[in-house]
Amino acid sequence: MCAQCVSKADVVVGTLGFAAYVFKGPARDALCAMGLVPEQHPLAVEMRTVSFLRDLDLDPIEILGDETVAAVDRALAFPRVKVYRRTLREALAFLVPALSPMRSQTVLATK
């Protein structure tokens, strides 16, 4: 396409889409480090794939293999554990100690 055929809106949407694609992984890692989102399960993709294939009445063993399906079945056999997530205020207090809610209760040691 020529430069005159591309509108500013096309450039903005393209830039935002590309930036989201590039920074998705590092942004997720940063949010995990702050505690705002839980870490992804190592078999998360395989769990979704096995569930999807079973919903389609297909045999996931033929597609993914015996070991992968057995590991997914073991992981899905246990009940889900509720993951504690920090609120935005707690994450900011974790990163910036001056914003801590306990700041008013701290006492300076003078002796």
TALIN-V472412 format. One record per residue. N is the residue number from 0. PSI is psi in whole degrees, -180 to 180 (none if undefined). BURIAL is b if it has 9 or more other C-alpha atoms within 8 Angstrom, else e. D_FIRST is the distance of its C-alpha to the first C-alpha in whole Angstrom. Layout:
# TALIN-V472412
n:N psi:PSI burial:BURIAL d_first:D_FIRST
n:N psi:PSI burial:BURIAL d_first:D_FIRST
This chain:
# TALIN-V472412
n:0 psi:148 burial:e d_first:0
n:1 psi:163 burial:e d_first:4
n:2 psi:-27 burial:e d_first:7
n:3 psi:-21 burial:e d_first:8
n:4 psi:-15 burial:e d_first:6
n:5 psi:124 burial:b d_first:7
n:6 psi:170 burial:e d_first:11
n:7 psi:-35 burial:e d_first:14
n:8 psi:-40 burial:e d_first:15
n:9 psi:-41 burial:e d_first:12
n:10 psi:-43 burial:b d_first:12
n:11 psi:-47 burial:e d_first:16
n:12 psi:-42 burial:e d_first:16
n:13 psi:-42 burial:e d_first:14
n:14 psi:-43 burial:e d_first:16
n:15 psi:-40 burial:e d_first:19
n:16 psi:-43 burial:e d_first:18
n:17 psi:-40 burial:e d_first:18
n:18 psi:-40 burial:e d_first:21
n:19 psi:-38 burial:e d_first:23
n:20 psi:-42 burial:e d_first:22
n:21 psi:-41 burial:e d_first:23
n:22 psi:7 burial:e d_first:26
n:23 psi:-47 burial:e d_first:28
n:24 psi:-53 burial:e d_first:30
n:25 psi:-34 burial:e d_first:31
n:26 psi:-40 burial:e d_first:32
n:27 psi:-40 burial:b d_first:34
n:28 psi:-41 burial:e d_first:36
n:29 psi:-41 burial:e d_first:37
n:30 psi:-35 burial:b d_first:37
n:31 psi:-40 burial:b d_first:40
n:32 psi:-35 burial:e d_first:41
n:33 psi:-18 burial:b d_first:42
n:34 psi:13 burial:b d_first:43
n:35 psi:-30 burial:b d_first:41
n:36 psi:148 burial:b d_first:40
n:37 psi:160 burial:e d_first:42
n:38 psi:146 burial:e d_first:41
n:39 psi:140 burial:e d_first:40
n:40 psi:141 burial:e d_first:42
n:41 psi:-26 burial:e d_first:42
n:42 psi:21 burial:e d_first:42
n:43 psi:-45 burial:e d_first:40
n:44 psi:-42 burial:e d_first:37
n:45 psi:-36 burial:b d_first:40
n:46 psi:-45 burial:b d_first:41
n:47 psi:-39 burial:e d_first:39
n:48 psi:-44 burial:e d_first:38
n:49 psi:-44 burial:b d_first:42
n:50 psi:-42 burial:e d_first:42
n:51 psi:-46 burial:e d_first:39
n:52 psi:-38 burial:b d_first:40
n:53 psi:-34 burial:b d_first:44
n:54 psi:-29 burial:e d_first:43
n:55 psi:5 burial:e d_first:41
n:56 psi:37 burial:e d_first:45
n:57 psi:156 burial:e d_first:43
n:58 psi:112 burial:e d_first:45
n:59 psi:-19 burial:b d_first:43
n:60 psi:-38 burial:e d_first:46
n:61 psi:-31 burial:e d_first:44
n:62 psi:-46 burial:e d_first:41
n:63 psi:-23 burial:e d_first:42
n:64 psi:159 burial:b d_first:45
n:65 psi:-47 burial:e d_first:48
n:66 psi:-42 burial:e d_first:48
n:67 psi:-45 burial:b d_first:45
n:68 psi:-37 burial:b d_first:46
n:69 psi:-41 burial:e d_first:50
n:70 psi:-40 burial:e d_first:48
n:71 psi:-43 burial:b d_first:46
n:72 psi:-39 burial:e d_first:50
n:73 psi:-42 burial:e d_first:52
n:74 psi:-36 burial:e d_first:49
n:75 psi:-13 burial:e d_first:49
n:76 psi:-28 burial:e d_first:53
n:77 psi:147 burial:e d_first:53
n:78 psi:151 burial:e d_first:53
n:79 psi:139 burial:e d_first:50
n:80 psi:131 burial:e d_first:51
n:81 psi:127 burial:e d_first:50
n:82 psi:128 burial:e d_first:48
n:83 psi:129 burial:e d_first:49
n:84 psi:138 burial:e d_first:46
n:85 psi:150 burial:b d_first:46
n:86 psi:169 burial:e d_first:45
n:87 psi:-38 burial:e d_first:43
n:88 psi:-42 burial:e d_first:46
n:89 psi:-38 burial:b d_first:48
n:90 psi:-41 burial:b d_first:45
n:91 psi:-39 burial:b d_first:45
n:92 psi:-32 burial:b d_first:48
n:93 psi:-38 burial:b d_first:48
n:94 psi:-37 burial:e d_first:45
n:95 psi:101 burial:e d_first:47
n:96 psi:-23 burial:e d_first:51
n:97 psi:-20 burial:e d_first:51
n:98 psi:7 burial:e d_first:50
n:99 psi:137 burial:b d_first:52
n:100 psi:-17 burial:e d_first:54
n:101 psi:6 burial:e d_first:57
n:102 psi:-37 burial:e d_first:57
n:103 psi:-18 burial:e d_first:60
n:104 psi:0 burial:e d_first:62
n:105 psi:143 burial:e d_first:62
n:106 psi:133 burial:e d_first:65
n:107 psi:135 burial:e d_first:65
n:108 psi:115 burial:e d_first:68
n:109 psi:-13 burial:e d_first:70
n:110 psi:none burial:e d_first:73
